[in-house]
Amino acid sequence: MKQVILAAGALLAASAALAQTVTETEIRSAVGAIDTQAIITNAEQTRNWLNYGLDYAETRYSRLDGIDTENVGELGLAWSYDLQSRRGVQATPIVVDGVMYVTASWSVVHALDAVTGTPLWTYDPEVPAEFAARGCCDVVNRGVAVYQGKVFVGAYDGHLDALDAATGERLWRVDTIENREMAYTVTGAPRVIDGKVIIGNGGAEFGVRGYVSAYDVETGEMAWRWYTVPGDPSKPFENEAMARAAETWDPSAEYWKAGGGGTVWDAMAYDPELNLLYIGTGNGSPWNQHLRSPAGGDNLFLASIVALDPDTGDYVWHYQNTPGDTWDYTSTQHIILADLEIGGELRQVLMQAPKNGFFYVIDRATGEFISAEPFVEVTWATGFNEDGRPIEADGARSRTEPWETIPSAYGAHNWHPMSFNPETGLVYIPAQGVPLVQSKDPAWELNSHKPMSTMSGVGWNLGYLFNEVAPEATPFGHLLAWDPVAQREVWRADYISPWNGGTLTTAGGLVFQGTADGRFIAYDAATGELLWQTEVTSGVVAAPATWERDGVQYVTVAVGWGGVYGLMQRATDRVGPGRVFTFRVGGDAPRPTVELSDRTELVAGVPYDPNHVSEGLGLYVANCLFCHGVPAVNNGGAIPNLGFSSPEVLKSASAWVLDGVAVDRGMPAFAENLTQEDVDKLVAFIQGTADAVREQ
């Protein structure tokens, strides 16, 4: 797969050499001028898109108004570009004076002429394909950072690479993973503050200890590292914050052996005046708190917003959204900074709509809780006490019988970025509901492969089983316009599926969002009226960006279906490769050809022993479920549903499962845990399930 990308990138670059309109000298001048002050200054006019969330406040609010409610209907395609990617594309492009940097799956970086889409260079960090199985949620990447002539990308295998912005040449590389016996990954976009590149890691589903690190932009030398959860209490704690956190964990289960979790895999924001860096932390390892910390406790700093000194990494304050998290209610969702008038007083706040379903407004100087209200249905908590602590509903935590908690572990809002428009005063949230029933996994043991233990065959450590009984809730996805002062919904746009893309809002009175069913839409930011839409070549999960060049405003969105939900399901039969689409008023570029799924028939005719079906279920749950989904329920997402595979695939299952013929595409070999007899049982479960569905 990597060789295909490299070859395609080289061919594109060679064929476009004569058409190149941005020179290396111009790139060095433009990107070389980007520093902390340039990012701050750009926020005043936002002609460029210099930071993952546009500005350090991560508002995703553009002051450009060349495209507005009156002329948005005249938008047309300026150009499209094939990212040579078949997995999830989650990146927001960075644009600097007509040069665009965007990442595809596998952390591959593409540099383009932003006006024409002409490729300038491609950089492949050459992530080993077998590393795909060491992450929970697809081989995705949310984008790059630019600073002083360099492009920084966090690669899926945990390396942080610094590239020459003009040529793509790698200048330095550091390994951000401190313990490679654990399944760490990097999927988030770096941020750069005062000469330090800041990046976190993922991996809490497998069992890792979370931390965030800062590296020198020139050398790659680590400047500081702050851990989110305490380590082995028999050893000295790194700082007072970790000593304090340890008092909130039960050491009887030796939580540090599973790492504890708390990974910083996405959300960050920065306030230059307060000189505070805000990070969101993730779930526990394992998810089930009864197994992780049997006596309970808040388990600091899981599922929290933490303010750090960006110069030193020192702890300043925290607010814990979900004390003692046991539901995978990460707080790694988008953080936005704003100044809001609340109760007649102008407050410096941060806003977050994390997985747990509440919209939070927090004082960003002190960490003081201001307000929180549910933005979707919530059943795990009934409200908050005067100290800002959630009041848990009776029976919200794990018990002996399966239970359905709302929101589920997919979250009321996941990583897909929201945006804030100061003109309307509204936050635009990609809200969702994905039903899920949880139950305790009685067989769970750390790092132990056991049938029916969810994804234990590839190293997951959850302590839960899922959907032993059918959920009662109905899936949904909608764009929600939320008033953060009044804490209420103002308008919404409903979709046919969860897992819709991130949002962008502009001074032109618009909100842009891509959808799971393969549309790119513009709404009136004040009323929610749909003003314009166009079809794209697959479902969209990434957030758009907008920028200006030579007085013309453009809107760009990276398209490519995937992510933890998108691996298993989709809402459109369009399955085209990852692409970048750029639009402008009057654009008339030809549309790329639409590619439709050929997974239309349930698999049939593969012989199997019916007595093997039930045992095959346990093996499937332990090794296949969260990639391939439930067989025959739907025809799959970015990864095929095996109930819709060809008979030849199932007949040659041992080559796929034991021999690893698809290792170069990210599917691991399972010969260490599974036998030929196990493969026969897996085939029985898949074909047996397809036959049962066909009869219904």
Rosetta blueprint (number, residue, H / E / L):
1 M L
2 K H
3 Q H
4 V H
5 I H
6 L H
7 A H
8 A H
9 G H
10 A H
11 L H
12 L H
13 A H
14 A H
15 S H
16 A L
17 A H
18 L H
19 A H
20 Q L
21 T L
22 V L
23 T L
24 E H
25 T H
26 E H
27 I H
28 R H
29 S H
30 A H
31 V H
32 G H
33 A L
34 I L
35 D L
36 T H
37 Q H
38 A H
39 I H
40 I H
41 T H
42 N H
43 A L
44 E L
45 Q L
46 T L
47 R L
48 N L
49 W E
50 L L
51 N L
52 Y L
53 G L
54 L L
55 D L
56 Y L
57 A L
58 E L
59 T L
60 R L
61 Y E
62 S E
63 R L
64 L L
65 D L
66 G L
67 I L
68 D L
69 T L
70 E L
71 N L
72 V H
73 G H
74 E H
75 L E
76 G E
77 L E
78 A E
79 W E
80 S E
81 Y E
82 D E
83 L L
84 Q L
85 S L
86 R L
87 R L
88 G L
89 V L
90 Q L
91 A L
92 T L
93 P L
94 I E
95 V E
96 V E
97 D L
98 G L
99 V E
100 M E
101 Y E
102 V E
103 T E
104 A L
105 S H
106 W H
107 S H
108 V L
109 V E
110 H E
111 A E
112 L E
113 D E
114 A L
115 V L
116 T L
117 G L
118 T L
119 P E
120 L E
121 W E
122 T E
123 Y E
124 D L
125 P L
126 E L
127 V L
128 P L
129 A H
130 E H
131 F H
132 A H
133 A H
134 R H
135 G L
136 C L
137 C L
138 D L
139 V L
140 V L
141 N L
142 R L
143 G L
144 V L
145 A E
146 V E
147 Y E
148 Q L
149 G L
150 K E
151 V E
152 F E
153 V E
154 G E
155 A L
156 Y L
157 D L
158 G L
159 H E
160 L E
161 D E
162 A E
163 L E
164 D E
165 A L
166 A L
167 T L
168 G L
169 E L
170 R E
171 L E
172 W E
173 R E
174 V E
175 D E
176 T L
177 I L
178 E L
179 N L
180 R L
181 E L
182 M L
183 A L
184 Y L
185 T E
186 V L
187 T L
188 G L
189 A L
190 P L
191 R E
192 V E
193 I E
194 D L
195 G L
196 K E
197 V E
198 I E
199 I E
200 G E
201 N L
202 G E
203 G L
204 A L
205 E L
206 F L
207 G L
208 V L
209 R E
210 G L
211 Y E
212 V E
213 S E
214 A E
215 Y E
216 D E
217 V L
218 E L
219 T L
220 G L
221 E L
222 M E
223 A E
224 W E
225 R E
226 W E
227 Y E
228 T L
229 V L
230 P L
231 G L
232 D L
233 P L
234 S L
235 K L
236 P L
237 F L
238 E L
239 N L
240 E H
241 A H
242 M H
243 A H
244 R H
245 A H
246 A H
247 E L
248 T L
249 W L
250 D L
251 P H
252 S H
253 A H
254 E L
255 Y H
256 W H
257 K H
258 A H
259 G L
260 G E
261 G E
262 G L
263 T L
264 V L
265 W L
266 D L
267 A L
268 M E
269 A E
270 Y E
271 D E
272 P L
273 E L
274 L L
275 N L
276 L E
277 L E
278 Y E
279 I E
280 G E
281 T L
282 G L
283 N L
284 G E
285 S E
286 P L
287 W L
288 N L
289 Q H
290 H H
291 L H
292 R H
293 S L
294 P L
295 A L
296 G L
297 G L
298 D L
299 N L
300 L L
301 F L
302 L L
303 A L
304 S E
305 I E
306 V E
307 A E
308 L E
309 D L
310 P L
311 D L
312 T L
313 G L
314 D L
315 Y E
316 V E
317 W E
318 H E
319 Y E
320 Q E
321 N L
322 T L
323 P L
324 G L
325 D L
326 T L
327 W L
328 D L
329 Y L
330 T L
331 S L
332 T L
333 Q L
334 H L
335 I E
336 I E
337 L E
338 A E
339 D E
340 L E
341 E E
342 I E
343 G L
344 G L
345 E E
346 L E
347 R E
348 Q E
349 V E
350 L E
351 M E
352 Q E
353 A L
354 P L
355 K L
356 N L
357 G L
358 F E
359 F E
360 Y E
361 V E
362 I E
363 D E
364 R L
365 A L
366 T L
367 G L
368 E L
369 F E
370 I E
371 S E
372 A E
373 E E
374 P E
375 F L
376 V L
377 E L
378 V L
379 T L
380 W L
381 A E
382 T E
383 G E
384 F E
385 N L
386 E L
387 D L
388 G L
389 R L
390 P E
391 I E
392 E E
393 A L
394 D L
395 G L
396 A L
397 R L
398 S L
399 R L
400 T L
401 E L
402 P L
403 W E
404 E E
405 T L
406 I L
407 P L
408 S L
409 A L
410 Y L
411 G L
412 A L
413 H L
414 N L
415 W L
416 H L
417 P L
418 M L
419 S E
420 F E
421 N E
422 P L
423 E L
424 T L
425 G L
426 L E
427 V E
428 Y E
429 I E
430 P E
431 A E
432 Q E
433 G E
434 V L
435 P L
436 L L
437 V E
438 Q E
439 S E
440 K E
441 D L
442 P L
443 A L
444 W L
445 E L
446 L L
447 N L
448 S L
449 H L
450 K L
451 P L
452 M L
453 S L
454 T L
455 M L
456 S H
457 G H
458 V H
459 G L
460 W L
461 N L
462 L L
463 G L
464 Y E
465 L E
466 F E
467 N L
468 E L
469 V L
470 A L
471 P L
472 E L
473 A L
474 T L
475 P L
476 F E
477 G E
478 H E
479 L E
480 L E
481 A E
482 W E
483 D E
484 P L
485 V L
486 A L
487 Q L
488 R E
489 E E
490 V E
491 W E
492 R E
493 A E
494 D E
495 Y E
496 I L
497 S L
498 P L
499 W L
500 N L
501 G L
502 G L
503 T E
504 L E
505 T E
506 T E
507 A L
508 G L
509 G L
510 L E
511 V E
512 F E
513 Q E
514 G E
515 T L
516 A L
517 D L
518 G L
519 R E
520 F E
521 I E
522 A E
523 Y E
524 D E
525 A L
526 A L
527 T L
528 G L
529 E L
530 L E
531 L E
532 W E
533 Q E
534 T E
535 E E
536 V L
537 T L
538 S L
539 G L
540 V L
541 V L
542 A L
543 A L
544 P L
545 A E
546 T E
547 W E
548 E E
549 R E
550 D L
551 G L
552 V E
553 Q E
554 Y E
555 V E
556 T E
557 V E
558 A E
559 V E
560 G L
561 W L
562 G L
563 G H
564 V H
565 Y H
566 G H
567 L L
568 M L
569 Q L
570 R L
571 A L
572 T L
573 D L
574 R E
575 V L
576 G L
577 P L
578 G L
579 R E
580 V E
581 F E
582 T E
583 F E
584 R E
585 V E
586 G L
587 G L
588 D L
589 A L
590 P L
591 R L
592 P L
593 T L
594 V L
595 E L
596 L E
597 S L
598 D L
599 R L
600 T L
601 E L
602 L L
603 V L
604 A L
605 G L
606 V L
607 P L
608 Y L
609 D L
610 P H
611 N H
612 H H
613 V H
614 S H
615 E H
616 G H
617 L H
618 G H
619 L H
620 Y H
621 V H
622 A H
623 N H
624 C L
625 L H
626 F H
627 C H
628 H H
629 G L
630 V L
631 P L
632 A L
633 V L
634 N L
635 N L
636 G E
637 G L
638 A L
639 I L
640 P E
641 N L
642 L H
643 G H
644 F H
645 S L
646 S L
647 P H
648 E H
649 V H
650 L H
651 K H
652 S L
653 A H
654 S H
655 A H
656 W H
657 V H
658 L L
659 D L
660 G L
661 V L
662 A L
663 V H
664 D H
665 R H
666 G L
667 M L
668 P L
669 A L
670 F L
671 A L
672 E L
673 N L
674 L L
675 T L
676 Q H
677 E H
678 D H
679 V H
680 D H
681 K H
682 L H
683 V H
684 A H
685 F H
686 I H
687 Q H
688 G H
689 T H
690 A H
691 D H
692 A H
693 V H
694 R H
695 E H
696 Q L
